[in-house]
Amino acid sequence: MINFTKSSIQFGHKVDDAIKAEIKSTLGIHNIGGMGSYLGLPESLGGSKTKIFSFVRDRLQTRINGWSAKFLSKGGKEVMIKSVAATLPTFVMSCFRLPKTITSKLTSAVARFWWSLNGESRGMHWMAWNKLCNSKMEGGLGFRDVDDFNSALLAKQLWRLISFPDSLFAKVFKGRYFRKSNPTENIKSYSPSDGWRSICLARSLVCKGIIKSRFMGFHLCLGGPMDPGSIPETSKK
């Protein structure tokens, strides 16, 4: 059941008032939305993206400030960063590409918590953060790079569009952006949403490891781009 009193509808700026009134009357929804939030995300993304997504930085900073760094060992800090701090913005980054300003501030907040001795001072940063993001086999600690993690989550959404074409998620995007093609093709669309723009930014990442088979459709090569000489005759890159 749909609660129409709690539901809202949002129109584009080019929709006529007569059409707006007709749609609201047909749907039975008279509240105008766009100014609130849904599942923790803003309904409207108009304006400065840095200002809109600043709540992600504030939320992470509030969580980190609640931890007492002086009572945690390096091992404890590592667990807190990997299990809490790195996963806090996951839902937002699964939907949108965060601005560089926001991702750099997220990285700075986590790095300050890692190097601080008492939770208040900045501490001495003895190693560049990108080196700590390397795997432990490569001399790092396996922390997640925020920008790379954002790209990986968006690439996962693009792969869902390819793998599950009959899902409601795929049907909505296909009807709007790639009716006669597939989501891996670079097709220009009129006034795309911020969600679709973000997914398209991960297209190159997915295409690096994808193989298009003549008979089996799309396959993802998880080990990275394949050598053209190693692709079977029944497939092509």
C-alpha positions, 0 to 999 in steps of 0.5 A: 500500500502507498501512503499518498500523504507521505508521498511526494512528486518532483517535476522538471523545470520545463513541465507546464503547470497544467500538466503538473496539475493533471499528473498530481490529480491522476496519481493522487499525490499533491506534495511537491518533493525535492527538498528532503532526503530518501534513504539518507540521500538528498532528493535533488542534486542541483547546485554545488556537489561539494556542498550537497555531499558535505554531509558524508564528510560530516558524518564520517568526522562525527563518527571518528571524533567519537573514537578515543584514539589514545586508547587504541593500538595501531591494530585497533585503529586498523580494525576501526578504519577498515570495518567502520570508516571505510564502509560508512560512505558505501551507499552514497558512493554506490549511487554517485561519484563524489567530488574530489574535494569530498574524497580528499577530505574523507581521506584526510580525516581517516589519515589524521585518525591513524597518525594521531597519538591523542585524538586531537593533534594531527600527528606526524604522517610518516608515510604517504597515504596512497602507500598505506592503501597498497596491499600488505604483500606490497608493503602497505596496510590494505586501506581502501583508496576512496576514489578507487572504491567509489569507481569500483562501486559504480562499476558494480552498478554498471555490471548489474545493468549488463548482467540482469537486463530484465531487472526493474533497475535495468529496464528503467535505465534502458528505457531512458538512456540506451534503448537500442544499444547496451550500457557499455556504448558511449551514447549521448543522452539528453539531460542525463541524471547524476546517477547515470552520469556517475555510472558512465564514469565507471564505463572505462573501468568495466570495459578494461576487463570485459569480453564480448562473446558471439554466443554467450554475451558479456563476460567479465575478466576479473584478472584484468584485461586479457591478452588478445592472443589468449582470447578463444576464437569464439570470442572477441574483446 
